[in-house]
Amino acid sequence: MRRNRLSSGVHSRTGATLDYMLVIAATLPVVLVCVTMGKRIMQLVWEMLCVQVSWPFL
């Protein structure tokens, strides 16, 4: 008697490579933008913090 592959507990995962490629294709541009704009974002946050702290003394 031949058992079915799904009923034996072995699950075939076809298309897993495509899932990984889609995740990489979606997150890689976001990481690239964050890395390239990170220095400018930190400068702007620092300036904003300095303005918030110093404005009562002006």
C-alpha positions as CSV (number, residue, x, y, z in Angstrom):
1,M,0.0,0.0,0.0
2,R,1.4,3.3,-1.1
3,R,1.1,6.3,1.2
4,N,0.5,9.8,0.1
5,R,3.3,12.3,0.5
6,L,1.1,14.8,2.4
7,S,-0.3,12.2,4.8
8,S,3.2,10.9,5.7
9,G,4.2,14.2,7.3
10,V,6.7,15.2,4.6
11,H,5.7,18.6,3.1
12,S,7.1,19.6,-0.2
13,R,7.9,23.4,-0.2
14,T,8.2,24.4,-3.8
15,G,8.8,28.1,-4.6
16,A,10.7,28.9,-1.4
17,T,13.5,30.4,-3.4
18,L,11.1,32.7,-5.1
19,D,9.9,33.8,-1.6
20,Y,13.4,34.6,-0.5
21,M,14.1,36.6,-3.7
22,L,10.9,38.6,-3.3
23,V,11.8,39.5,0.3
24,I,15.3,40.5,-0.7
25,A,14.0,42.6,-3.6
26,A,11.6,44.4,-1.3
27,T,14.0,45.1,1.6
28,L,17.2,45.8,-0.2
29,P,16.1,49.2,-1.6
30,V,14.8,50.2,1.8
31,V,18.1,49.3,3.5
32,L,20.0,51.1,0.7
33,V,18.0,54.3,1.2
34,C,18.5,54.1,5.0
35,V,22.2,53.6,4.7
36,T,22.8,56.4,2.2
37,M,20.5,59.0,4.0
38,G,21.4,57.9,7.5
39,K,24.1,60.6,8.1
40,R,21.8,63.4,6.9
41,I,18.9,62.1,9.0
42,M,21.2,62.1,12.1
43,Q,22.3,65.6,11.4
44,L,18.7,66.8,11.1
45,V,17.7,65.1,14.3
46,W,20.6,66.6,16.1
47,E,19.8,70.1,14.9
48,M,16.1,69.7,15.9
49,L,17.2,68.5,19.3
50,C,19.5,71.5,19.8
51,V,16.7,73.9,18.7
52,Q,14.3,72.4,21.1
53,V,16.7,72.6,24.0
54,S,18.0,76.1,23.3
55,W,14.9,78.1,22.2
56,P,13.9,79.2,25.7
57,F,17.3,80.9,26.2
58,L,17.1,82.9,23.0
